[in-house]
């Protein structure tokens, strides 16, 4: 395990963020390569993959619940130098991941047809969505246990092995996708289903290689079958920290599904344009996500070590770096968004919808970056309820006016994007106010009562 309670905070952040940025870079290449190849199949295929991708946010909601709770408790235990508790949290996290993943997989697979038929703008898009989900849902099931292992390693201050393995498997996915989609060399073209199979193979390899790394025993965390009997008290301790963070992604999933549903009457071109724009934005946000992911274990270990100044410095350094990145990305999306969309579709309507989305939505990039980083510090502190409150507020500020607006004569899709920008700015402001309050409440280590509750949660076995 790596001790993050000593040495320059900014240096730790940059080192962690650099490793994670490499992973995120290759993840970005995967997103864009996948989108590029699927884009060769037509706007219905793009819309179908984007539609199916909405389930990704549901998986993120569930895995964030697991991952954030695991990272927080492992980082607190590592900061307190309690290695036995690190192992116990890790093993219980793994068992919990398998249980939740299995339930999700069975339900999602059973309802994939109803989901596609309800949201798709036409029958062709719906059928393509079902083909994609048939293999994509098993891939999402495998992600649960992978997140459990990676989150425990991150809480222990270990990220390089995860980075190397993820880069290797993302490259595998990039190579497999066109082979399976178009039948290169095999003459068996699987279309959008091939893209999903490539993802499934890559995720399976990621899981196997990450498990083998932990089994070697050099990471400081260990597979201990004797600790695999469910400990529901510890599950609740992890869930109590992780549920609000998972709730944020559940809200984001609701946002994506609502947008797809509202714009469905504008045709598959609108859904494809939004799907491309949303994936591009998701890819561009990955460097900031890397910074946020790096900040959480640093803040968590220093919180466990009762070092208030280093916890605050974790936020200030992360927020500064994230803000610089987001400003640069905003400029990029304003310079020539049409060119970005054209990389993935030549359809004029798709380009028009997608470029308008990027041009308008990029006004909220700076606010989104501050939201990401402040939420990560809440994760490190073990209290993820405040960012959930701000995310819920943001969703209702968008959803209710957006739905009402969409029923009025003369409604244009761009109205949704302006509304989204305003709601994200409000969310960021709310997050910052709540974080300042949390610092004043939690970082008074001269008063034992102020930290008794979080430490008790971290100590549950």
C-alpha positions in Angstrom: 0.0 0.0 0.0 1.1 3.6 -0.7 1.1 6.1 2.2 -0.6 9.3 1.0 -0.4 11.0 4.3 3.1 12.2 3.8 4.8 14.2 1.0 3.4 17.1 -1.1 -0.3 16.7 -1.8 -0.1 18.2 -5.2 2.7 15.8 -6.2 0.6 12.8 -5.1 -2.4 14.2 -7.0 -0.3 14.8 -10.2 1.2 11.3 -10.0 -2.1 9.6 -9.4 -3.9 11.7 -12.0 -1.1 11.1 -14.6 -1.4 7.3 -14.2 -5.2 7.5 -14.3 -5.0 10.0 -17.3 -3.2 7.4 -19.3 -6.0 4.9 -18.6 -8.6 7.6 -19.4 -6.7 8.5 -22.6 -7.0 4.9 -23.9 -10.6 4.7 -22.6 -11.3 7.9 -24.6 -9.7 6.2 -27.7 -12.0 3.2 -27.1 -15.1 5.4 -26.9 -14.2 7.3 -30.1 -13.0 4.2 -32.0 -16.2 2.3 -31.1 -18.3 5.3 -32.1 -16.3 5.7 -35.4 -16.8 2.1 -36.5 -20.5 2.0 -35.5 -21.0 5.3 -37.3 -20.1 3.6 -40.5 -23.2 1.5 -40.1 -25.6 4.5 -40.3 -27.5 6.8 -38.0 -29.9 4.1 -36.7 -26.9 2.1 -35.4 -25.4 5.1 -33.7 -28.8 5.9 -32.1 -29.1 2.2 -31.0 -25.7 2.1 -29.3 -26.4 5.4 -27.7 -29.8 4.1 -26.5 -28.2 1.0 -25.1 -25.4 3.1 -23.5 -28.0 4.7 -21.2 -27.9 1.5 -19.2 -24.2 2.2 -18.6 -25.3 5.0 -16.3 -27.4 2.6 -14.3 -24.4 0.3 -14.0 -22.3 3.3 -13.0 -24.9 4.1 -10.3 -24.6 0.6 -8.8 -20.8 0.3 -9.2 -20.3 3.8 -7.8 -22.3 2.8 -4.7 -20.0 -0.2 -4.3 -16.7 1.5 -5.5 -17.0 4.7 -3.5 -17.8 2.9 -0.3 -15.0 0.5 -0.8 -12.4 3.2 -1.6 -13.5 5.3 1.3 -13.3 2.5 3.9 -10.1 1.1 2.5 -8.5 4.5 2.4 -9.6 5.3 6.0 -8.2 1.9 7.1 -5.0 2.4 5.2 -4.6 5.9 6.7 -5.0 4.3 10.1 -2.5 1.6 9.2 -5.1 -1.2 9.9 -4.2 -3.9 7.3 -6.6 -6.5 8.6 -9.5 -4.1 8.1 -8.3 -3.3 4.6 -8.5 -7.0 3.7 -11.9 -7.5 5.3 -13.4 -4.5 3.5 -12.0 -5.7 0.2 -13.3 -9.3 0.4 -16.8 -8.2 1.5 -16.8 -5.7 -1.3 -16.1 -8.4 -3.8 -18.9 -10.7 -2.5 -21.3 -7.7 -2.5 -20.3 -6.9 -6.1 -21.0 -10.4 -7.4 -24.4 -10.5 -5.7 -25.6 -7.1 -6.9 -24.1 -7.7 -10.4 -26.0 -10.9 -10.8 -29.3 -9.4 -9.8 -28.8 -6.5 -12.2 -27.7 -8.8 -15.1 -30.8 -11.0 -14.8 -33.3 -8.1 -14.6 -31.6 -6.1 -17.4 -31.4 -9.1 -19.8 -35.0 -10.0 -19.2 -36.2 -6.4 -19.9 -33.9 -5.4 -22.7 -36.6 -5.7 -25.4 -39.1 -3.6 -23.5 -36.4 -1.0 -22.8 -35.4 -0.7 -26.5 -39.0 -0.6 -27.8 -39.9 2.2 -25.3 -37.1 4.6 -26.0 -36.1 4.1 -29.7 -37.5 6.5 -32.2 -38.2 3.7 -34.8 -38.4 0.0 -35.2 -35.0 -0.4 -36.8 -33.2 1.4 -34.0 -35.0 -0.7 -31.4 -34.0 -4.0 -33.1 -30.4 -2.9 -33.3 -30.5 -1.8 -29.7 -31.6 -5.3 -28.7 -28.8 -6.9 -30.7 -26.3 -4.7 -28.9 -27.7 -5.3 -25.4 -27.7 -9.1 -25.8 -23.8 -9.0 -25.4 -23.4 -5.7 -23.7 -25.4 -6.6 -20.6 -23.1 -9.6 -19.8 -20.2 -7.3 -20.2 -21.7 -4.9 -17.7 -22.3 -7.7 -15.2 -18.5 -8.5 -15.2 -17.7 -4.9 -14.5 -19.1 -5.1 -10.9 -16.4 -7.4 -9.5 -13.7 -5.5 -11.5 -14.8 -2.2 -9.9 -14.6 -3.9 -6.4 -11.0 -4.9 -7.0 -9.9 -1.6 -8.6 -11.6 0.5 -5.9 -9.9 -1.4 -3.1 -6.5 -1.0 -4.9 -7.2 2.7 -5.3 -8.1 3.2 -1.7 -4.8 1.5 -0.8 -2.9 4.0 -3.0 -2.2 1.5 -5.8 -3.3 2.5 -9.4 -0.5 1.5 -11.8 -1.4 -2.2 -12.2 -5.0 -1.3 -12.9 -3.9 1.3 -15.4 -1.6 -1.2 -17.3 -4.3 -3.9 -17.4 -7.0 -1.5 -18.5 -4.8 0.0 -21.3 -4.1 -3.5 -22.6 -7.7 -4.6 -22.6 -8.9 -1.3 -24.1 -6.4 -1.9 -27.0 -7.8 -5.4 -27.3 -11.3 -3.9 -27.6 -10.2 -1.4 -30.2 -8.7 -4.1 -32.4 -11.5 -6.5 -32.0 -14.4 -4.1 -32.7 -13.9 -3.6 -36.5 -13.0 -7.3 -37.0 -16.3 -8.4 -35.4 -18.5 -5.5 -36.7 -17.4 -5.8 -40.4 -16.0 -9.4 -40.4 -12.5 -8.4 -41.4 -10.6 -11.6 -42.0 -13.5 -13.8 -40.9 -16.2 -12.6 -43.4 -18.7 -12.9 -40.6 -20.1 -9.3 -40.1 -21.9 -9.0 -36.8 -22.8 -5.3 -37.0 -23.6 -3.6 -33.7 -23.6 -6.9 -32.0 -20.0 -7.3 -32.9 -19.1 -4.1 -31.1 -20.8 -5.5 -27.9 -19.0 -8.8 -28.2 -15.7 -7.0 -28.4 -16.5 -5.1 -25.2 -17.5 -8.4 -23.5 -14.2 -10.0 -24.3 -12.2 -7.0 -23.2 -14.0 -6.7 -19.9 -13.6 -10.5 -19.2 -9.8 -10.2 -19.9 -9.6 -7.1 -17.6 -11.3 -9.1 -14.8 -9.1 -12.1 -15.2 -5.8 -10.1 -15.3 -6.8 -7.9 -12.3 -7.7 -11.0 -10.3 -4.4 -12.7 -11.1 -2.5 -9.5 -10.0 -4.2 -9.5 -6.6 -3.7 -13.3 -6.2 0.0 -12.8 -6.5 -0.1 -11.1 -3.1 2.2 -8.2 -3.7 -0.6 -5.5 -3.6 -1.2 -5.6 0.1 -4.7 -6.8 -0.3 -5.6 -10.5 -0.5 -8.4 -12.9 -1.5 -9.4 -14.5 1.8 -12.2 -17.1 1.2 -12.7 -17.4 4.9 -14.1 -13.8 4.8 -16.5 -14.4 2.0 -19.5 -15.1 4.2 -21.7 -12.0 3.8 -21.3 -9.4 6.5 -24.4 -7.3 6.1 -23.3 -4.7 8.6 -20.2 -4.0 6.6 -22.2 -4.1 3.4 -24.4 -1.4 4.9 -21.4 0.6 6.0 -20.1 0.6 2.4 -23.6 1.3 1.0 -24.2 4.1 3.3 -21.2 6.0 2.0 -21.7 4.8 -1.6 -25.4 5.1 -2.2 -25.5 8.9 -2.5 -22.7 8.7 -5.0 -24.4 6.0 -6.9 -27.6 8.0 -6.7 -25.8 10.8 -8.7 -25.3 8.4 -11.6 -28.8 7.1 -11.3 -30.0 10.7 -11.7 -27.7 11.1 -14.7 -29.2 7.9 -16.1 -32.7 9.4 -15.7 -31.5 12.6 -17.4 -30.2 10.7 -20.4 -33.3 8.5 -20.8 -35.5 11.6 -20.4 -33.7 13.4 -23.1 -33.8 10.4 -25.5 -37.6 10.1 -24.8 -38.3 13.9 -25.3 -36.4 14.1 -28.6 -37.6 10.8 -30.1 -40.3 12.6 -32.1 -37.5 14.5 -33.9 -36.3 11.2 -35.5 -33.3 9.0 -35.3 -31.0 11.8 -36.6 -31.7 13.8 -33.4 -31.0 10.8 -31.2 -27.8 10.0 -33.1 -26.6 13.6 -32.9 -27.3 13.6 -29.2 -25.7 10.2 -28.8 -22.5 11.3 -30.6 -22.3 14.6 -28.7 -22.9 12.9 -25.3 -20.2 10.3 -26.0 -17.8 13.0 -27.1 -18.5 14.9 -24.0 -18.1 11.8 -21.9 -14.7 11.1 -23.6 -13.6 14.7 -23.0 -14.5 14.6 -19.3 -12.3 11.6 -18.7 -9.2 13.6 -17.8 -11.2 15.5 -15.2 -12.6 12.2 -13.9 -9.0 11.0 -13.5 -8.2 14.0 -11.4 -11.3 13.5 -9.3 -10.6 9.8 -8.8 -7.0 10.7 -7.8 -8.3 13.2 -5.2 -10.6 10.8 -3.3 -8.1 8.4 -1.9 -5.7 11.2 -1.0 -8.4 13.0 0.9 -9.6 9.8 2.4 -6.2 8.6 3.7 -5.5 12.1 5.2 -8.9 12.2 6.8 -8.2 8.8 8.3 -4.9 10.2 9.6 -6.7 13.3 11.0 -4.8 15.8 8.8 -7.2 18.7 8.0 -4.9 20.9 6.0 -3.9 18.1 3.6 -7.6 17.2 3.0 -8.3 20.8 2.0 -5.2 20.9 -0.2 -6.5 17.8 -2.0 -9.6 19.8 -3.1 -7.8 23.0 -4.0 -5.2 21.3 -6.1 -7.8 19.1 -7.8 -10.2 22.0 -8.5 -7.5 24.1 -10.0 -6.3 21.4 -12.4 -9.9 20.4 -13.3 -10.8 24.0 -14.1 -7.9 24.5 -16.4 -8.8 21.3 -18.3 -12.5 22.2 -18.6 -11.8 25.7 -19.9 -9.6 24.3 -22.7 -12.3 21.8 -23.6 -14.9 24.5 -23.7 -12.8 26.4 -26.2 -12.4 23.3 -28.3 -16.1 22.7 -28.5 -16.7 26.4 -29.5 -14.1 26.5 -32.3 -15.5 23.9 -34.7 -18.0 21.4 -33.2 -19.1 20.4 -36.7 -15.7 18.9 -37.4 -15.9 16.8 -34.3 -19.3 15.4 -35.2 -18.2 14.8 -38.8 -15.6 12.3 -37.6 -18.4 9.9 -36.7 -21.3 10.7 -39.2 -21.7 12.3 -42.6 -25.4 12.8 -42.2 -26.2 16.6 -42.3 -29.0 16.3 -39.8 -26.9 14.3 -37.4 -24.1 16.9 -37.7 -26.5 19.8 -37.1 -28.0 18.3 -34.0 -24.7 17.1 -32.6 -22.7 20.3 -33.1 -25.4 22.4 -31.7 -25.5 20.2 -28.6 -21.7 20.5 -28.1 -21.6 24.3 -28.7 -24.3 25.0 -26.1 -23.5 22.4 -23.5 -19.8 23.3 -23.3 -20.8 26.4 -21.4 -21.3 24.2 -18.4 -17.9 22.4 -18.6 -16.2 24.6 -15.9 -19.1 24.1 -13.5 -19.2 20.4 -14.2 -15.4 20.1 -13.4 -16.0 21.8 -10.0 -18.9 19.4 -9.4 -16.7 16.4 -10.1 -13.9 17.4 -7.9 -16.0 18.5 -5.0 -18.0 15.3 -5.1 -14.7 13.3 -5.0 -13.7 15.1 -1.8 -17.0 14.3 -0.2 -16.2 10.6 -1.1 -12.9 10.9 0.7 -14.6 12.3 3.7 -17.1 9.4 3.7 -20.2 11.6 3.3 -21.7 11.5 -0.2 -25.2 12.7 0.7 -24.5 16.5 0.0 -23.5 16.0 -3.7 -26.6 13.7 -4.1 -28.8 16.5 -2.9 -27.3 18.9 -5.4 -27.6 16.3 -8.2 -31.2 15.7 -7.4 -31.9 19.4 -7.3 -30.2 19.8 -10.7 -32.3 17.0 -12.2 -35.6 18.4 -11.1 -34.6 21.9 -12.2 -34.0 20.3 -15.6 -36.7 17.6 -15.9 -39.8 19.4 -14.9 -39.4 22.6 -17.0 -37.9 20.5 -19.8 -40.9 18.2 -20.0 -43.4 21.1 -19.8 -41.4 23.0 -22.4 -41.4 20.0 -24.8 -45.2 19.9 -24.8 -45.5 23.5 -26.0 -45.9 24.6 -29.6 -42.6 25.7 -31.2 -40.4 23.7 -28.9 -36.8 23.3 -30.1 -34.3 20.8 -28.9 -31.8 23.6 -28.1 -34.0 24.7 -25.3 -33.1 21.6 -23.4 -29.4 22.3 -23.7 -29.7 25.8 -22.4 -31.8 24.5 -19.5 -29.1 21.8 -18.8 -26.4 24.5 -18.7 -28.3 26.5 -16.1 -29.0 23.5 -13.9 -25.3 22.4 -13.9 -24.1 25.8 -12.8 -26.6 25.8 -9.9 -25.4 22.2 -9.0 -21.8 23.3 -8.9 -22.6 26.3 -6.7 -24.6 24.1 -4.3 -21.7 21.6 -4.1 -19.2 24.2 -3.2 -21.3 25.7 -0.5 -22.0 22.3 1.0 -18.3 21.3 0.8 -17.3 24.5 2.7 -19.8 23.6 5.3 -18.5 20.0 5.5 -14.9 21.2 6.0 -16.0 23.3 8.9 -18.0 20.4 10.4 -15.7 17.4 9.8 -12.2 18.8 9.9 -12.1 19.9 13.5 -9.9 17.1 14.8 -9.3 18.8 18.1 -12.9 17.9 18.9 -13.2 14.0 19.0 -17.0 14.1 18.8 -16.9 15.7 15.4 -15.2 12.6 13.9 -16.5 9.8 16.1 -19.3 8.8 13.7 -17.3 8.5 10.5 -14.5 6.6 12.2 -17.0 4.2 13.7 -18.4 3.6 10.3 -15.0 2.8 8.9 -14.3 0.4 11.8 -17.3 -1.8 11.2 -16.2 -5.4 10.7 
